[in-house]
Amino acid sequence: MQITITAKDTITPDLRRRLLALQNRRPYLEAAGAALVGMAKRAFNDASLRAAAWPPKKDGSPATLKRKGMLWASLRVTLVTNDSVHAGSDRPYAPVHQFGSQKSKGRGGGIPARPFFPVLGGQFTPRAQKLIGDAIRAKLDAAMK
C-alpha cells in the first residue's frame, strides 16, 4: 500500500512555487513524508488524527489495530524522488484496514475501513495538508538560514 505526496499538490500556491523553484526537492518531500508517517503512527492512539472514526470490533470493544504492532511498525517512507514521496506499508493487510473490504461469498461481513493514514476519498485531511505544508516550510526555512 502506498500513499503519495507530489510536489504539485497538498500545499499552498506560495509554498508550491518555492518548492518547484528548487533543483533538488528530495529533502523537502522526504520531510513531508516523514511528517505524514508520524501522523499515521500517532493515529493508532489518537482518534483525533484519523480521517474517519474507526468502527468498534465485532464484540463491541474499541478497534486498536494493534495485535503485535507489526502494522504500526511497518509504516514508513518507501520512496523519495525529486517530484514525489511515497509512504506506506509492506504488510499485505494494510490496505484492508485503510480502505475496508467487502463481504466474500457466504463468508463473514467484510472488514470496515479503519484509516490510519489521514486520507479519505483520495484526499488528505485538512490537518494532514497543514502538517505536510508545515514540514516542507520548516525545511525550506532552515535551509535559508
Beta strands, then each sheet from edge to edge (+ up, - down):
strand 1: 2-6
strand 2: 76-80
strand 3: 84-88
strand 4: 119-120
strand 5: 123-124
sheet 1: 1+ 3- 2+
sheet 2: 4+ 5-
end
